[in-house]
């Protein structure tokens, strides 16, 4: 999903495009503030785990009246650049594009703006 430096994956390309659009939008409308936050989760055997927290706890889905269905207790972090997100994913997944090393696989990302 992250790909390599020579062949970036869908996540790297999406992040680059997202932050480029935010940057262009900031120059066009300097009074508008956009904050990007993200959560990273794994769904395996119907169990949901928060990959940013580092805890092995299983999380539950809840129906929130105003937000709809949410993952209760999931960690959400603010990101200011595609590189910042990439570093977070490397720390979380153990995958370093420059080292071409993957220690474990993960299955899902939730983006919120």
N, C-alpha and C positions, 0 to 999 in steps of 0.2 A: 504494500500500500504506500509506503514512503518512497520506494524506489532507490535509485542511486543518484550520485551527483550528475553522472552522464545521462541517465534515463530516469528522471523523477517520476514517481508514482502519482496516482490520482490524488492522494492526500496532499502531497507537496505542491502539485499543480493547482489544486483548489485553494490551498492556503495562500499561495503567491498571488493568484487572481483576486481573492477576497481582499487582501491587504492593499493591493494595487488600486482596486476600485475605491476602497475607503480613503486612500491617500488622494486620489483624483477628486473624490467628492469633497474632501476637506478643503481643497484649493478652490473649488467652485462655490462652496457654501461654508465659509469659515465659522459661522455661528452654530452649525449643527455638530453635535458631539455623538460619535458612535463608539460604543464599548462592545468588544467581543469577549465573550466568556465561553469556556468549553468544559465539558466533562468527558471522561473516557471510561468506557465500561466494557465488560465482558459478559456475554450471555452464553452459558454452557450448561447443558443438561437442565435447562429451565431455572438455573440459578444466575442471579445478577450480581456481579462484583464490581466494586469501584476501583479502577486501576490507578487513579491518581492518589488515593489515600494510603496505599501500601498495606492496608489491612485486609485480612482474608474474609471479612464478614460478608454474608449474603444479604443483599438489599431487597426490599419489597417494592412493588408497584402500588401506587395509591391514586385514587381519583380525587384530584383537587378541584374544588368548585370553580375557581377562576382560571387555573392553568390547564385543566384537563388531566390526563394521566401523566404522572411524574414518577421518577425513581426516588423514593424517600431516602434522605440522608446522603445523596450523592455529592461528591466534592465538585465544586465549580471554581475555576480559576480564570482570572482576567489575562488576556493576551494582547500584547501591543505590536507584535510583528510575527511574520511567518517563521522566522528563525527562532523566536522565543517558543513557539508551539513545537517546532521540530526538536528543540533541546528537551522540552518536557516529555515528548514522546520517546526520545532516545532513553531518557532516564527511566521511564515507566516500562518500556518494552524490552530494554536491553539491546535494542537494534541501533547500530551506529552505521550510517551510510558510508562514511569514510573508511570504516574498518571492514565493511561488508560482513558483519557478524550479527547473528540473530540468536538470542538465547531462549526466547519463548515467543509464542504467537498470541496476539490479542485480536478481538473480533469486532469492536464497534466504537464509533465516535459519535457524540452528540454535539452539534454546534448550536449555539444560541446567540442571537444578536439583540 
